[in-house]
Amino acid sequence: MVNPNEQMVDPMTGMPMQTTMIPPAPSNTLGQAQPVFNDSVQTAAQSIYGDVQQRQTSVGDRAPLFPL
């Protein structure tokens, strides 16, 4: 029986597997990194393409899980 609180491990790499459909944060938004595009361009792109959650939800179960 599978314990739902236990994290799944990739048998090929031995690394923990992510079980969510949300991708990790872009590396250019972590730490002291500066965004590639300014706020007005990011706002325009989000209004056209949607945010990460909206894009991921639109593909449903057809999209693969994102690795950690």
N, C-alpha and C positions, 0 to 999 in steps of 0.2 A: 504494500500500500504506500502511496506517495504522500509524504508530509508536505502540506501546502506552505508551511513556514520555512522549509528547507530550500536553500538556493540551489538551482540547477547548475551542474558543471558540464562544460563542453568536454566530451570524452577525447576529442582530438588534441586539444590544447591544455586541458586541465584548468582552464580559466572559468570564472563564474559567468553564467549566461544571463543576459538581460531578458526579462520576461514582459517587457512593456513595448508598446508600439511607438513610443515617443523617442526620437533620436537624442543622443547626447548633445549638450550645448556646443555650439560652434567654438572652435579654439580661439577665434579672434574676439570672442566676448569674455574670455577667462582672464583673470589676473590683470596685468597692466596693459594688455594689448588694446590697440585702438581699432574701432570698427572700420571696415573698408569703405562703407558708404555713409554719407551724412544722414541726419535724421529725416530730412524731407524726402530723400530718395527711398529710405527704408519704409516710410509711411506710405508712399505711393506704391511700392512693391507689395506691401501687405494688403493694401486695398484691392490690388489686382489679383494676387495669387493666394491671399489668406495667410494666416499664421501657421506655424508648424503643426499645431493640433488640428486645425481645419484641413490641411493638406493630408495629414496622415489618416484622418477619419474618412476622407473621401475615397481612399483606395481600399478601405475595409480589410478583410482577411487576406487579400491577395498580396499584400506587401510583406516582405520578410521582417523578422525581428531584427533590430539593430544590435550588433555586438557591442560589448562594453569596451 
